[in-house]
Amino acid sequence: MNDIRRTILWVIFGFSMVLLWDQWQVYNGHKATFFPSATPTTTAKGPAAASSGVPSSTVPTPSTATGAASQTPGAVPAATSAPAPAAEKITVTTDLMRLTFSTEGGSLVRAELLKYAGDSAADKVTTTFVLLDQSAGGTYVAQSGLIGGDFPNHTTPMTFTGDRALEEGSDKLVARFESAPQGGVKLVKTYTVMRGAYDVAVKHEVINQGTAPVAPQVYVQLVRGATSSGGSFITNPTGTFTGPAVYTEAKKYQKVEFTDIDKNKTEFQKESTVGWVAMVQHYFTSAWILPDGVKRENFVRKLDNTLYSVGMITTLPPVAAGATQAVEAKLFTGPQEEKMLERTAPGLDLVKDYGIFTILAKPLYWLLDKLHGFIGNWGWSIMALVLVIKLAFYWLQAKGYESMAKMKAINPKIMAMRERLKDNPQQMQQEMMKMYREEKVNPMGGCFPIMIQIPVFIALYWVLLSSVEMRNAPWIGWIRDLSTPDPYFILPIVMTLTTLLQTALNPQPPDPLQAKMMWFMPLAFSVMFFFFPAGLVLYWITNNVLSIAQQWLINTRMGVPPQFNLPKFS
């Protein structure tokens, strides 16, 4: 048993060291050695980006100064990263968002979320979070238009009519952008925003004012950029995904790493009749959604050294002269609130990515949300959720603590036997196994209950890490934001002390090296929590305190007085 436990400890310790070394490499500007991830992005106000991409190997035809260019079929038109000088910015305001459109193509070039505070130095002057933006600092935009001929696209000048603010008593705001005829075709985009919604209905009307039928394709895309510098393990230890994503009925949620785009090794379903495309980042996302049954081609492309796009193309039936065809779409720009995402589109809630622990994380989030509805404070709700989980696992964990208490009771006999037979390891092992049988002690009894609970607590970790509700959510006193580290490191220090106290209550391993490792590992592990969000540290402290209380209770009940086994490093 000692060998098994020693092996487990060394594996955990070794893996921890690998993680620390890997992230230290990233922190110092090097590529990750063992666990390469997507290239970090600049997200303060939206990273630098271009304004077009191509869905296939066809190279896009550069646009002219006015934006009218002959397009190769299947190619999304190219454009400059900055808006045309003559373009006008149209700002409309709802109860949740302040949206800015450009008359160049009727594109959405800025999305300001009024209910969410900014989280960077640049955003502090606005007090609200900016998801999409087009400025000197970078561009992250949503575009759409027509291809398949010399048709209006996202570089074409358009005229605006409609509402600039959601009026009192009104439930919707309508903004309309109309192009002049180009190639005999006029494009009208109508954005409809409902009160209390982050999703925008976008209607593309294709009006054939020519004398012959036309068959244009409608494209929608999200464009943003990435840089090789940015976040690191020290400044952002979460390791959450940032980049494009594609959802289809057959292959479900498919994340596309920026590094895979760079290497032209992307893997996602290219054609489908159901789904959406998105740009994902921690807590927030933007997504284009087409109706089910509409055949579309999904694309992800790198535009230049720092620019990426993700989008969809759908082909219209032939539009007769004088006729009109319309394509309905939906554009989402908002927070990753799980219930809202589920209502917006099937599978969109998967952008709140729990990974392989989704099956456990979703019910945990549901329970956390219910507790918050009753308690009203996310910090206390986290503590209540841990309490509920501990109660659910009480009898299982009690078995583990009972086994540890028995081990603690016979530990003096084991230590005496080891000292007596230290020169005869084989006989010492035999005597130890005999003692376990006589005392009816299962050496692994304290390990299995804990191992069974590990997936649940990892799932809870991802729930707290991924939930936008934690962002800017206060707990008490100095903790004003559960999604950021404790500014005074009080919670990490308390967490370290509770971890050491829990270690002291455990039976002292007979092996001196193992005993030292049992003290060193909690200290090394606790260092990482100084950079973790306060909500995660609070959850771990609560778990530690409840575990100590349960262990103390069980030891006392079994007649094994709790005692602190302090380390001996001499």
C-alpha positions, 0 to 999 in steps of 0.5 A: 500500500505504501508503494501504491500511495507513494506512486500516486503522490509522485505522479500528482507531484510530477504532473503539477511540476509539468504544468507549472513549467509549461505555463512558466514557458508561456509566461516568459514568451515562449511557446507552451512545451507540453500543452500548446493552446490557441494563440492568445487574443487581445480582448480589451476592446476587440482584437485587431481584425480584417473585414473578410475571409474566403470559404474555400481555396478561391482567392478573393478578388480585391474590392475597388475603392467604392467596394464594388468588385467582380467576385469569384463565385464562392469567395467573400469580398476583401476589404480594408481593415478600417472603415471607408472615410465616407462611412457614417456610424449609426448608433442605436440603443436598447435596454441591454445594448448600444449597437453601432452600425456602419453605412459601409455595408450596414455592418455591426462594428461595435456592441456595448453590453450595458449591463456588464462593466468593462474589465480592462484599463481601457474600458474603465472610462466607459464603465461598460463591456465592449464586445465588438468594436472597430477602432485604431486599437483593433477590430472585431465585427459582424458582416454580411452581404452577397457574392456570386457576381458584382453584387452589394456586399459589406463594403458597399455604401448603404443608407440608414432608416429606422429607430435609434433608440428603444422607445418607452412602451415599445418592445422592438427596435428596427434599423434598416440599411439599403444599398443602391442597385449594383449588378442590377441587385439591391440589398436591404438589411433589416436589424430587429432587436427585441427588448431584453434580448441580445440576439438580433433578427437580421433579414437580408432582402435581395431585390432583382431590379435587372432584366434577367434572373440572378442567383447570388449567395448570401454570406454572414461572417464574424471577423477578429484578429489574434496576436502572439502576445497577450495573456499568460498563466500568471495573468489568466490562469483559466486556460479558457478557449478563445477562437472560432467555433462551428456547430452542426447537427452531425458533429455538434460543437467543434472548436477551431484553434487559431494555431490549427488555422495557421497550419491549415489543419482545421477540422469541422463540418463544411456543409450542413443544414442546421447550426451556427458559427461563433467567435468564443471567448471567456464569458462572452460570445458572438454568433451567426445563426441561420434557420434550420433546413437552410443549406449552408457552407461553413468556413474558417479562414486566416486572412493575414498574419493576425486576422481570422474569420468564421462564417456561413454561405447560403445559395438563394434560389434564382431571383427573377427580374423584378422579384425579391428573395429573403434570407432570415438570420440571427446575430447574437452578441452577448454573455454566456448565460446558459439558459438564454443561450439555450433559448437562442439556438440549439447547442449555443449553450455549448460555447460555455464549454465544460469539456468532458465534464459537461454531463456533471457540470450542467446539473451542478450549474442548475443547482447553483442557479437555484440556490442563488435564486433563494440566497441572492449572493453568488459567494454564499451560493457557492458555499451552499452548493459545496455543502449540498455536495458534501451532504450527498457524499457524506456516507461515502466520504465517511467510509474513507475517513473511517478507514483513515481513522483506523489507520491512524489508530494502528499507526504507532504499531506500524511505526514500531514494526518498521523500526524493528524490521528496517533491515528486512524490507520483505519481512516488514511488508509481510508483517504489515499486511498481516497487521492490516488483516488482523485489524481489519483495515483496508489501506485503500479505503481512504483513497477510493471514496476521494477518487470517486468525488474528484470528477464532481469537484472538477466539474464544479471548478469548470462551472465556477470558471465558466459562469459569467454570473461570477463576473463582477459578482461581490461576496463580502467586504473586500471581495468585490468580484468573484471572477478575479483574484483576491486583491489582498490574498486573504482567501489564498492564505486561508485556503493554504492554512486549511489545506495544511490543517487537513494534512496534519489531521491525516495519519502520518505516513510511515515512510519519511520521504512520503511524509515530507511529500505529504506536506510539500505538495499542499504548499506547492498546490496552494501557490497556484491559488494565489492567481485563481479567481476568488470564487474558485478559492472560496469553493476550495476553502469551503470544501476543506473546512467541511472535510476537516469538520467531518474528519474530526467528527468521525475520528471522535466518534470512533474513539481516535482522538484528533491529533495534529501530525506536524512535519519532521524535516530533520 
